């Protein structure tokens, strides 16, 4: 995979220390060994009524890739990412999950642990072809950090 180039030369290595000094908003940033997420892969929303939700999103022109009105999980293509809908049981108040792609799931997990964060489980391979782990932000939002297998 080619290294992305910034207008003034190669971008820093994504797994190296983060930038230090003032950021664009003037706030001081602190260097970090934590690699940054590359992109949003998907947002998964918990829905109460799949048929109603499928009708809503398809009325807006979303193109269904998987699932449907009578399924527990439905996925739509949105640009290079996905909008997923699920009726699967979850804890009360669960809104869904934000799925972020990272360059290396195991390195990102180790960095999160080293930073004192507590992932919900160690990285694992999923049957849908991604390696991933989850953690919750301070407000309880579930974040999934993933990478397609074989990349």
Chimera marker file (.cmm) of the C-alpha trace (Angstrom):
<marker_set name="trace">
<marker id="1" x="0.000" y="0.000" z="0.000" r="1" g="1" b="0" radius="0.5"/>
<marker id="2" x="1.572" y="3.347" z="-1.008" r="1" g="1" b="0" radius="0.5"/>
<marker id="3" x="2.344" y="5.912" z="1.675" r="1" g="1" b="0" radius="0.5"/>
<marker id="4" x="-0.067" y="8.850" z="1.357" r="1" g="1" b="0" radius="0.5"/>
<marker id="5" x="1.622" y="12.077" z="0.391" r="1" g="1" b="0" radius="0.5"/>
<marker id="6" x="0.855" y="15.482" z="1.777" r="1" g="1" b="0" radius="0.5"/>
<marker id="7" x="1.266" y="18.563" z="-0.463" r="1" g="1" b="0" radius="0.5"/>
<marker id="8" x="4.716" y="19.200" z="1.042" r="1" g="1" b="0" radius="0.5"/>
<marker id="9" x="5.980" y="15.590" z="1.056" r="1" g="1" b="0" radius="0.5"/>
<marker id="10" x="5.285" y="12.174" z="2.541" r="1" g="1" b="0" radius="0.5"/>
<marker id="11" x="2.866" y="11.949" z="5.437" r="1" g="1" b="0" radius="0.5"/>
<marker id="12" x="4.202" y="10.695" z="8.765" r="1" g="1" b="0" radius="0.5"/>
<marker id="13" x="4.085" y="6.964" z="9.376" r="1" g="1" b="0" radius="0.5"/>
<marker id="14" x="0.632" y="6.132" z="10.791" r="1" g="1" b="0" radius="0.5"/>
<marker id="15" x="2.084" y="3.892" z="13.496" r="1" g="1" b="0" radius="0.5"/>
<marker id="16" x="4.693" y="6.404" z="14.662" r="1" g="1" b="0" radius="0.5"/>
<marker id="17" x="4.394" y="9.062" z="17.331" r="1" g="1" b="0" radius="0.5"/>
<marker id="18" x="1.727" y="11.679" z="16.808" r="1" g="1" b="0" radius="0.5"/>
<marker id="19" x="2.437" y="15.344" z="16.149" r="1" g="1" b="0" radius="0.5"/>
<marker id="20" x="3.347" y="17.723" z="18.956" r="1" g="1" b="0" radius="0.5"/>
<marker id="21" x="2.834" y="21.437" z="19.220" r="1" g="1" b="0" radius="0.5"/>
<marker id="22" x="-0.157" y="23.636" z="18.556" r="1" g="1" b="0" radius="0.5"/>
<marker id="23" x="-2.928" y="22.181" z="16.446" r="1" g="1" b="0" radius="0.5"/>
<marker id="24" x="-5.134" y="24.032" z="13.925" r="1" g="1" b="0" radius="0.5"/>
<marker id="25" x="-7.315" y="25.376" z="16.753" r="1" g="1" b="0" radius="0.5"/>
<marker id="26" x="-4.272" y="26.651" z="18.685" r="1" g="1" b="0" radius="0.5"/>
<marker id="27" x="-4.571" y="23.968" z="21.370" r="1" g="1" b="0" radius="0.5"/>
<marker id="28" x="-1.442" y="22.098" z="22.342" r="1" g="1" b="0" radius="0.5"/>
<marker id="29" x="-1.432" y="18.501" z="21.145" r="1" g="1" b="0" radius="0.5"/>
<marker id="30" x="0.525" y="15.756" z="22.831" r="1" g="1" b="0" radius="0.5"/>
<marker id="31" x="2.540" y="13.186" z="20.891" r="1" g="1" b="0" radius="0.5"/>
<marker id="32" x="1.151" y="9.667" z="21.107" r="1" g="1" b="0" radius="0.5"/>
<marker id="33" x="2.140" y="6.171" z="20.137" r="1" g="1" b="0" radius="0.5"/>
<marker id="34" x="-1.525" y="5.385" z="19.444" r="1" g="1" b="0" radius="0.5"/>
<marker id="35" x="-2.092" y="4.987" z="15.716" r="1" g="1" b="0" radius="0.5"/>
<marker id="36" x="-5.068" y="6.908" z="14.331" r="1" g="1" b="0" radius="0.5"/>
<marker id="37" x="-8.188" y="5.418" z="12.752" r="1" g="1" b="0" radius="0.5"/>
<marker id="38" x="-8.100" y="5.634" z="8.943" r="1" g="1" b="0" radius="0.5"/>
<marker id="39" x="-11.790" y="5.893" z="8.117" r="1" g="1" b="0" radius="0.5"/>
<marker id="40" x="-15.323" y="5.225" z="9.231" r="1" g="1" b="0" radius="0.5"/>
<marker id="41" x="-16.298" y="1.836" z="7.873" r="1" g="1" b="0" radius="0.5"/>
<marker id="42" x="-19.866" y="1.695" z="9.151" r="1" g="1" b="0" radius="0.5"/>
<marker id="43" x="-22.420" y="2.954" z="11.596" r="1" g="1" b="0" radius="0.5"/>
<marker id="44" x="-24.767" y="0.336" z="13.039" r="1" g="1" b="0" radius="0.5"/>
<marker id="45" x="-28.074" y="1.606" z="14.398" r="1" g="1" b="0" radius="0.5"/>
<marker id="46" x="-30.364" y="-0.307" z="16.739" r="1" g="1" b="0" radius="0.5"/>
<marker id="47" x="-33.921" y="-0.206" z="15.372" r="1" g="1" b="0" radius="0.5"/>
<marker id="48" x="-37.213" y="-1.290" z="16.935" r="1" g="1" b="0" radius="0.5"/>
<marker id="49" x="-39.018" y="-2.241" z="13.706" r="1" g="1" b="0" radius="0.5"/>
<marker id="50" x="-36.905" y="-3.461" z="10.780" r="1" g="1" b="0" radius="0.5"/>
<marker id="51" x="-39.732" y="-3.274" z="8.209" r="1" g="1" b="0" radius="0.5"/>
<marker id="52" x="-40.449" y="0.351" z="9.123" r="1" g="1" b="0" radius="0.5"/>
<marker id="53" x="-36.728" y="1.232" z="9.031" r="1" g="1" b="0" radius="0.5"/>
<marker id="54" x="-36.130" y="-0.531" z="5.690" r="1" g="1" b="0" radius="0.5"/>
<marker id="55" x="-39.081" y="1.344" z="4.159" r="1" g="1" b="0" radius="0.5"/>
<marker id="56" x="-37.716" y="4.649" z="5.523" r="1" g="1" b="0" radius="0.5"/>
<marker id="57" x="-34.134" y="4.238" z="4.252" r="1" g="1" b="0" radius="0.5"/>
<marker id="58" x="-35.197" y="2.840" z="0.884" r="1" g="1" b="0" radius="0.5"/>
<marker id="59" x="-37.609" y="5.765" z="0.436" r="1" g="1" b="0" radius="0.5"/>
<marker id="60" x="-34.502" y="7.957" z="0.788" r="1" g="1" b="0" radius="0.5"/>
<marker id="61" x="-32.768" y="6.005" z="-1.986" r="1" g="1" b="0" radius="0.5"/>
<marker id="62" x="-30.395" y="3.863" z="0.093" r="1" g="1" b="0" radius="0.5"/>
<marker id="63" x="-29.227" y="0.785" z="-1.857" r="1" g="1" b="0" radius="0.5"/>
<marker id="64" x="-29.631" y="-2.427" z="0.161" r="1" g="1" b="0" radius="0.5"/>
<marker id="65" x="-26.762" y="-4.908" z="0.085" r="1" g="1" b="0" radius="0.5"/>
<marker id="66" x="-27.999" y="-7.432" z="2.616" r="1" g="1" b="0" radius="0.5"/>
<marker id="67" x="-31.025" y="-8.215" z="4.755" r="1" g="1" b="0" radius="0.5"/>
<marker id="68" x="-34.487" y="-6.741" z="4.377" r="1" g="1" b="0" radius="0.5"/>
<marker id="69" x="-37.780" y="-5.995" z="6.084" r="1" g="1" b="0" radius="0.5"/>
<marker id="70" x="-38.041" y="-9.391" z="7.792" r="1" g="1" b="0" radius="0.5"/>
<marker id="71" x="-34.379" y="-9.834" z="8.776" r="1" g="1" b="0" radius="0.5"/>
<marker id="72" x="-32.612" y="-9.029" z="12.059" r="1" g="1" b="0" radius="0.5"/>
<marker id="73" x="-29.720" y="-7.287" z="10.244" r="1" g="1" b="0" radius="0.5"/>
<marker id="74" x="-29.779" y="-5.096" z="7.123" r="1" g="1" b="0" radius="0.5"/>
<marker id="75" x="-26.873" y="-3.293" z="5.442" r="1" g="1" b="0" radius="0.5"/>
<marker id="76" x="-26.841" y="-0.390" z="2.960" r="1" g="1" b="0" radius="0.5"/>
<marker id="77" x="-23.944" y="0.977" z="0.901" r="1" g="1" b="0" radius="0.5"/>
<marker id="78" x="-23.158" y="4.613" z="1.638" r="1" g="1" b="0" radius="0.5"/>
<marker id="79" x="-20.211" y="5.813" z="-0.443" r="1" g="1" b="0" radius="0.5"/>
<marker id="80" x="-17.274" y="3.648" z="0.614" r="1" g="1" b="0" radius="0.5"/>
<marker id="81" x="-18.906" y="2.781" z="3.955" r="1" g="1" b="0" radius="0.5"/>
<marker id="82" x="-22.066" y="1.186" z="5.259" r="1" g="1" b="0" radius="0.5"/>
<marker id="83" x="-25.179" y="1.939" z="7.256" r="1" g="1" b="0" radius="0.5"/>
<marker id="84" x="-26.236" y="-1.152" z="9.184" r="1" g="1" b="0" radius="0.5"/>
<marker id="85" x="-29.552" y="-1.669" z="10.960" r="1" g="1" b="0" radius="0.5"/>
<marker id="86" x="-30.074" y="-4.297" z="13.639" r="1" g="1" b="0" radius="0.5"/>
<marker id="87" x="-32.949" y="-5.510" z="15.797" r="1" g="1" b="0" radius="0.5"/>
<marker id="88" x="-30.676" y="-7.865" z="17.732" r="1" g="1" b="0" radius="0.5"/>
<marker id="89" x="-31.121" y="-7.673" z="21.479" r="1" g="1" b="0" radius="0.5"/>
<marker id="90" x="-28.842" y="-5.260" z="23.262" r="1" g="1" b="0" radius="0.5"/>
<marker id="91" x="-28.635" y="-3.548" z="26.638" r="1" g="1" b="0" radius="0.5"/>
<marker id="92" x="-31.256" y="-0.891" z="27.362" r="1" g="1" b="0" radius="0.5"/>
<marker id="93" x="-30.213" y="2.443" z="25.897" r="1" g="1" b="0" radius="0.5"/>
<marker id="94" x="-27.899" y="0.900" z="23.289" r="1" g="1" b="0" radius="0.5"/>
<marker id="95" x="-28.007" y="3.136" z="20.208" r="1" g="1" b="0" radius="0.5"/>
<marker id="96" x="-25.647" y="1.188" z="17.981" r="1" g="1" b="0" radius="0.5"/>
<marker id="97" x="-21.956" y="1.136" z="17.157" r="1" g="1" b="0" radius="0.5"/>
<marker id="98" x="-19.404" y="3.219" z="15.263" r="1" g="1" b="0" radius="0.5"/>
<marker id="99" x="-16.962" y="1.049" z="13.286" r="1" g="1" b="0" radius="0.5"/>
<marker id="100" x="-13.565" y="2.587" z="12.522" r="1" g="1" b="0" radius="0.5"/>
<marker id="101" x="-10.863" y="1.074" z="10.336" r="1" g="1" b="0" radius="0.5"/>
<marker id="102" x="-7.331" y="1.174" z="11.737" r="1" g="1" b="0" radius="0.5"/>
<marker id="103" x="-4.060" y="0.201" z="10.030" r="1" g="1" b="0" radius="0.5"/>
<marker id="104" x="-3.337" y="-2.649" z="12.486" r="1" g="1" b="0" radius="0.5"/>
<marker id="105" x="-5.964" y="-3.888" z="14.958" r="1" g="1" b="0" radius="0.5"/>
<marker id="106" x="-3.505" y="-5.638" z="17.282" r="1" g="1" b="0" radius="0.5"/>
<marker id="107" x="-1.165" y="-2.634" z="17.490" r="1" g="1" b="0" radius="0.5"/>
<marker id="108" x="-4.119" y="-0.304" z="18.050" r="1" g="1" b="0" radius="0.5"/>
<marker id="109" x="-5.467" y="-2.588" z="20.816" r="1" g="1" b="0" radius="0.5"/>
<marker id="110" x="-2.055" y="-2.753" z="22.531" r="1" g="1" b="0" radius="0.5"/>
<marker id="111" x="-1.729" y="1.032" z="22.341" r="1" g="1" b="0" radius="0.5"/>
<marker id="112" x="-5.213" y="1.517" z="23.810" r="1" g="1" b="0" radius="0.5"/>
<marker id="113" x="-4.382" y="-0.842" z="26.701" r="1" g="1" b="0" radius="0.5"/>
<marker id="114" x="-1.033" y="0.924" z="27.254" r="1" g="1" b="0" radius="0.5"/>
<marker id="115" x="-2.959" y="4.223" z="27.439" r="1" g="1" b="0" radius="0.5"/>
<marker id="116" x="-5.022" y="2.795" z="30.315" r="1" g="1" b="0" radius="0.5"/>
<marker id="117" x="-8.172" y="2.080" z="28.290" r="1" g="1" b="0" radius="0.5"/>
<marker id="118" x="-10.138" y="-1.121" z="28.830" r="1" g="1" b="0" radius="0.5"/>
<marker id="119" x="-11.291" y="-2.823" z="25.617" r="1" g="1" b="0" radius="0.5"/>
<marker id="120" x="-14.294" y="-5.134" z="25.996" r="1" g="1" b="0" radius="0.5"/>
<marker id="121" x="-12.307" y="-8.054" z="24.517" r="1" g="1" b="0" radius="0.5"/>
<marker id="122" x="-9.028" y="-8.842" z="22.769" r="1" g="1" b="0" radius="0.5"/>
<marker id="123" x="-8.843" y="-8.609" z="18.958" r="1" g="1" b="0" radius="0.5"/>
<marker id="124" x="-10.593" y="-11.468" z="17.173" r="1" g="1" b="0" radius="0.5"/>
<marker id="125" x="-11.338" y="-12.569" z="13.628" r="1" g="1" b="0" radius="0.5"/>
<marker id="126" x="-14.996" y="-12.324" z="12.606" r="1" g="1" b="0" radius="0.5"/>
<marker id="127" x="-16.856" y="-14.614" z="10.177" r="1" g="1" b="0" radius="0.5"/>
<marker id="128" x="-17.686" y="-11.542" z="8.041" r="1" g="1" b="0" radius="0.5"/>
<marker id="129" x="-13.989" y="-11.076" z="7.239" r="1" g="1" b="0" radius="0.5"/>
<marker id="130" x="-12.679" y="-8.474" z="9.680" r="1" g="1" b="0" radius="0.5"/>
<marker id="131" x="-10.361" y="-8.496" z="12.677" r="1" g="1" b="0" radius="0.5"/>
<marker id="132" x="-11.778" y="-6.253" z="15.403" r="1" g="1" b="0" radius="0.5"/>
<marker id="133" x="-12.246" y="-5.334" z="19.058" r="1" g="1" b="0" radius="0.5"/>
<marker id="134" x="-14.658" y="-3.058" z="20.913" r="1" g="1" b="0" radius="0.5"/>
<marker id="135" x="-14.360" y="-0.473" z="23.624" r="1" g="1" b="0" radius="0.5"/>
<marker id="136" x="-16.722" y="2.112" z="25.093" r="1" g="1" b="0" radius="0.5"/>
<marker id="137" x="-16.051" y="5.832" z="25.254" r="1" g="1" b="0" radius="0.5"/>
<marker id="138" x="-16.560" y="7.691" z="28.565" r="1" g="1" b="0" radius="0.5"/>
<marker id="139" x="-20.266" y="8.160" z="27.747" r="1" g="1" b="0" radius="0.5"/>
<marker id="140" x="-20.809" y="4.482" z="26.985" r="1" g="1" b="0" radius="0.5"/>
<marker id="141" x="-20.842" y="4.709" z="23.170" r="1" g="1" b="0" radius="0.5"/>
<marker id="142" x="-19.600" y="1.464" z="21.653" r="1" g="1" b="0" radius="0.5"/>
<marker id="143" x="-16.674" y="1.815" z="19.252" r="1" g="1" b="0" radius="0.5"/>
<marker id="144" x="-15.381" y="-1.009" z="17.081" r="1" g="1" b="0" radius="0.5"/>
<marker id="145" x="-11.843" y="-0.846" z="15.692" r="1" g="1" b="0" radius="0.5"/>
<marker id="146" x="-11.428" y="-3.130" z="12.708" r="1" g="1" b="0" radius="0.5"/>
<marker id="147" x="-9.487" y="-4.068" z="9.607" r="1" g="1" b="0" radius="0.5"/>
<marker id="148" x="-10.545" y="-6.379" z="6.765" r="1" g="1" b="0" radius="0.5"/>
<marker id="149" x="-8.700" y="-9.712" z="7.001" r="1" g="1" b="0" radius="0.5"/>
<marker id="150" x="-5.933" y="-10.137" z="4.462" r="1" g="1" b="0" radius="0.5"/>
<marker id="151" x="-5.148" y="-6.409" z="4.277" r="1" g="1" b="0" radius="0.5"/>
<link id1="1" id2="2" r="1" g="1" b="0" radius="0.2"/>
<link id1="2" id2="3" r="1" g="1" b="0" radius="0.2"/>
<link id1="3" id2="4" r="1" g="1" b="0" radius="0.2"/>
<link id1="4" id2="5" r="1" g="1" b="0" radius="0.2"/>
<link id1="5" id2="6" r="1" g="1" b="0" radius="0.2"/>
<link id1="6" id2="7" r="1" g="1" b="0" radius="0.2"/>
<link id1="7" id2="8" r="1" g="1" b="0" radius="0.2"/>
<link id1="8" id2="9" r="1" g="1" b="0" radius="0.2"/>
<link id1="9" id2="10" r="1" g="1" b="0" radius="0.2"/>
<link id1="10" id2="11" r="1" g="1" b="0" radius="0.2"/>
<link id1="11" id2="12" r="1" g="1" b="0" radius="0.2"/>
<link id1="12" id2="13" r="1" g="1" b="0" radius="0.2"/>
<link id1="13" id2="14" r="1" g="1" b="0" radius="0.2"/>
<link id1="14" id2="15" r="1" g="1" b="0" radius="0.2"/>
<link id1="15" id2="16" r="1" g="1" b="0" radius="0.2"/>
<link id1="16" id2="17" r="1" g="1" b="0" radius="0.2"/>
<link id1="17" id2="18" r="1" g="1" b="0" radius="0.2"/>
<link id1="18" id2="19" r="1" g="1" b="0" radius="0.2"/>
<link id1="19" id2="20" r="1" g="1" b="0" radius="0.2"/>
<link id1="20" id2="21" r="1" g="1" b="0" radius="0.2"/>
<link id1="21" id2="22" r="1" g="1" b="0" radius="0.2"/>
<link id1="22" id2="23" r="1" g="1" b="0" radius="0.2"/>
<link id1="23" id2="24" r="1" g="1" b="0" radius="0.2"/>
<link id1="24" id2="25" r="1" g="1" b="0" radius="0.2"/>
<link id1="25" id2="26" r="1" g="1" b="0" radius="0.2"/>
<link id1="26" id2="27" r="1" g="1" b="0" radius="0.2"/>
<link id1="27" id2="28" r="1" g="1" b="0" radius="0.2"/>
<link id1="28" id2="29" r="1" g="1" b="0" radius="0.2"/>
<link id1="29" id2="30" r="1" g="1" b="0" radius="0.2"/>
<link id1="30" id2="31" r="1" g="1" b="0" radius="0.2"/>
<link id1="31" id2="32" r="1" g="1" b="0" radius="0.2"/>
<link id1="32" id2="33" r="1" g="1" b="0" radius="0.2"/>
<link id1="33" id2="34" r="1" g="1" b="0" radius="0.2"/>
<link id1="34" id2="35" r="1" g="1" b="0" radius="0.2"/>
<link id1="35" id2="36" r="1" g="1" b="0" radius="0.2"/>
<link id1="36" id2="37" r="1" g="1" b="0" radius="0.2"/>
<link id1="37" id2="38" r="1" g="1" b="0" radius="0.2"/>
<link id1="38" id2="39" r="1" g="1" b="0" radius="0.2"/>
<link id1="39" id2="40" r="1" g="1" b="0" radius="0.2"/>
<link id1="40" id2="41" r="1" g="1" b="0" radius="0.2"/>
<link id1="41" id2="42" r="1" g="1" b="0" radius="0.2"/>
<link id1="42" id2="43" r="1" g="1" b="0" radius="0.2"/>
<link id1="43" id2="44" r="1" g="1" b="0" radius="0.2"/>
<link id1="44" id2="45" r="1" g="1" b="0" radius="0.2"/>
<link id1="45" id2="46" r="1" g="1" b="0" radius="0.2"/>
<link id1="46" id2="47" r="1" g="1" b="0" radius="0.2"/>
<link id1="47" id2="48" r="1" g="1" b="0" radius="0.2"/>
<link id1="48" id2="49" r="1" g="1" b="0" radius="0.2"/>
<link id1="49" id2="50" r="1" g="1" b="0" radius="0.2"/>
<link id1="50" id2="51" r="1" g="1" b="0" radius="0.2"/>
<link id1="51" id2="52" r="1" g="1" b="0" radius="0.2"/>
<link id1="52" id2="53" r="1" g="1" b="0" radius="0.2"/>
<link id1="53" id2="54" r="1" g="1" b="0" radius="0.2"/>
<link id1="54" id2="55" r="1" g="1" b="0" radius="0.2"/>
<link id1="55" id2="56" r="1" g="1" b="0" radius="0.2"/>
<link id1="56" id2="57" r="1" g="1" b="0" radius="0.2"/>
<link id1="57" id2="58" r="1" g="1" b="0" radius="0.2"/>
<link id1="58" id2="59" r="1" g="1" b="0" radius="0.2"/>
<link id1="59" id2="60" r="1" g="1" b="0" radius="0.2"/>
<link id1="60" id2="61" r="1" g="1" b="0" radius="0.2"/>
<link id1="61" id2="62" r="1" g="1" b="0" radius="0.2"/>
<link id1="62" id2="63" r="1" g="1" b="0" radius="0.2"/>
<link id1="63" id2="64" r="1" g="1" b="0" radius="0.2"/>
<link id1="64" id2="65" r="1" g="1" b="0" radius="0.2"/>
<link id1="65" id2="66" r="1" g="1" b="0" radius="0.2"/>
<link id1="66" id2="67" r="1" g="1" b="0" radius="0.2"/>
<link id1="67" id2="68" r="1" g="1" b="0" radius="0.2"/>
<link id1="68" id2="69" r="1" g="1" b="0" radius="0.2"/>
<link id1="69" id2="70" r="1" g="1" b="0" radius="0.2"/>
<link id1="70" id2="71" r="1" g="1" b="0" radius="0.2"/>
<link id1="71" id2="72" r="1" g="1" b="0" radius="0.2"/>
<link id1="72" id2="73" r="1" g="1" b="0" radius="0.2"/>
<link id1="73" id2="74" r="1" g="1" b="0" radius="0.2"/>
<link id1="74" id2="75" r="1" g="1" b="0" radius="0.2"/>
<link id1="75" id2="76" r="1" g="1" b="0" radius="0.2"/>
<link id1="76" id2="77" r="1" g="1" b="0" radius="0.2"/>
<link id1="77" id2="78" r="1" g="1" b="0" radius="0.2"/>
<link id1="78" id2="79" r="1" g="1" b="0" radius="0.2"/>
<link id1="79" id2="80" r="1" g="1" b="0" radius="0.2"/>
<link id1="80" id2="81" r="1" g="1" b="0" radius="0.2"/>
<link id1="81" id2="82" r="1" g="1" b="0" radius="0.2"/>
<link id1="82" id2="83" r="1" g="1" b="0" radius="0.2"/>
<link id1="83" id2="84" r="1" g="1" b="0" radius="0.2"/>
<link id1="84" id2="85" r="1" g="1" b="0" radius="0.2"/>
<link id1="85" id2="86" r="1" g="1" b="0" radius="0.2"/>
<link id1="86" id2="87" r="1" g="1" b="0" radius="0.2"/>
<link id1="87" id2="88" r="1" g="1" b="0" radius="0.2"/>
<link id1="88" id2="89" r="1" g="1" b="0" radius="0.2"/>
<link id1="89" id2="90" r="1" g="1" b="0" radius="0.2"/>
<link id1="90" id2="91" r="1" g="1" b="0" radius="0.2"/>
<link id1="91" id2="92" r="1" g="1" b="0" radius="0.2"/>
<link id1="92" id2="93" r="1" g="1" b="0" radius="0.2"/>
<link id1="93" id2="94" r="1" g="1" b="0" radius="0.2"/>
<link id1="94" id2="95" r="1" g="1" b="0" radius="0.2"/>
<link id1="95" id2="96" r="1" g="1" b="0" radius="0.2"/>
<link id1="96" id2="97" r="1" g="1" b="0" radius="0.2"/>
<link id1="97" id2="98" r="1" g="1" b="0" radius="0.2"/>
<link id1="98" id2="99" r="1" g="1" b="0" radius="0.2"/>
<link id1="99" id2="100" r="1" g="1" b="0" radius="0.2"/>
<link id1="100" id2="101" r="1" g="1" b="0" radius="0.2"/>
<link id1="101" id2="102" r="1" g="1" b="0" radius="0.2"/>
<link id1="102" id2="103" r="1" g="1" b="0" radius="0.2"/>
<link id1="103" id2="104" r="1" g="1" b="0" radius="0.2"/>
<link id1="104" id2="105" r="1" g="1" b="0" radius="0.2"/>
<link id1="105" id2="106" r="1" g="1" b="0" radius="0.2"/>
<link id1="106" id2="107" r="1" g="1" b="0" radius="0.2"/>
<link id1="107" id2="108" r="1" g="1" b="0" radius="0.2"/>
<link id1="108" id2="109" r="1" g="1" b="0" radius="0.2"/>
<link id1="109" id2="110" r="1" g="1" b="0" radius="0.2"/>
<link id1="110" id2="111" r="1" g="1" b="0" radius="0.2"/>
<link id1="111" id2="112" r="1" g="1" b="0" radius="0.2"/>
<link id1="112" id2="113" r="1" g="1" b="0" radius="0.2"/>
<link id1="113" id2="114" r="1" g="1" b="0" radius="0.2"/>
<link id1="114" id2="115" r="1" g="1" b="0" radius="0.2"/>
<link id1="115" id2="116" r="1" g="1" b="0" radius="0.2"/>
<link id1="116" id2="117" r="1" g="1" b="0" radius="0.2"/>
<link id1="117" id2="118" r="1" g="1" b="0" radius="0.2"/>
<link id1="118" id2="119" r="1" g="1" b="0" radius="0.2"/>
<link id1="119" id2="120" r="1" g="1" b="0" radius="0.2"/>
<link id1="120" id2="121" r="1" g="1" b="0" radius="0.2"/>
<link id1="121" id2="122" r="1" g="1" b="0" radius="0.2"/>
<link id1="122" id2="123" r="1" g="1" b="0" radius="0.2"/>
<link id1="123" id2="124" r="1" g="1" b="0" radius="0.2"/>
<link id1="124" id2="125" r="1" g="1" b="0" radius="0.2"/>
<link id1="125" id2="126" r="1" g="1" b="0" radius="0.2"/>
<link id1="126" id2="127" r="1" g="1" b="0" radius="0.2"/>
<link id1="127" id2="128" r="1" g="1" b="0" radius="0.2"/>
<link id1="128" id2="129" r="1" g="1" b="0" radius="0.2"/>
<link id1="129" id2="130" r="1" g="1" b="0" radius="0.2"/>
<link id1="130" id2="131" r="1" g="1" b="0" radius="0.2"/>
<link id1="131" id2="132" r="1" g="1" b="0" radius="0.2"/>
<link id1="132" id2="133" r="1" g="1" b="0" radius="0.2"/>
<link id1="133" id2="134" r="1" g="1" b="0" radius="0.2"/>
<link id1="134" id2="135" r="1" g="1" b="0" radius="0.2"/>
<link id1="135" id2="136" r="1" g="1" b="0" radius="0.2"/>
<link id1="136" id2="137" r="1" g="1" b="0" radius="0.2"/>
<link id1="137" id2="138" r="1" g="1" b="0" radius="0.2"/>
<link id1="138" id2="139" r="1" g="1" b="0" radius="0.2"/>
<link id1="139" id2="140" r="1" g="1" b="0" radius="0.2"/>
<link id1="140" id2="141" r="1" g="1" b="0" radius="0.2"/>
<link id1="141" id2="142" r="1" g="1" b="0" radius="0.2"/>
<link id1="142" id2="143" r="1" g="1" b="0" radius="0.2"/>
<link id1="143" id2="144" r="1" g="1" b="0" radius="0.2"/>
<link id1="144" id2="145" r="1" g="1" b="0" radius="0.2"/>
<link id1="145" id2="146" r="1" g="1" b="0" radius="0.2"/>
<link id1="146" id2="147" r="1" g="1" b="0" radius="0.2"/>
<link id1="147" id2="148" r="1" g="1" b="0" radius="0.2"/>
<link id1="148" id2="149" r="1" g="1" b="0" radius="0.2"/>
<link id1="149" id2="150" r="1" g="1" b="0" radius="0.2"/>
<link id1="150" id2="151" r="1" g="1" b="0" radius="0.2"/>
</marker_set>
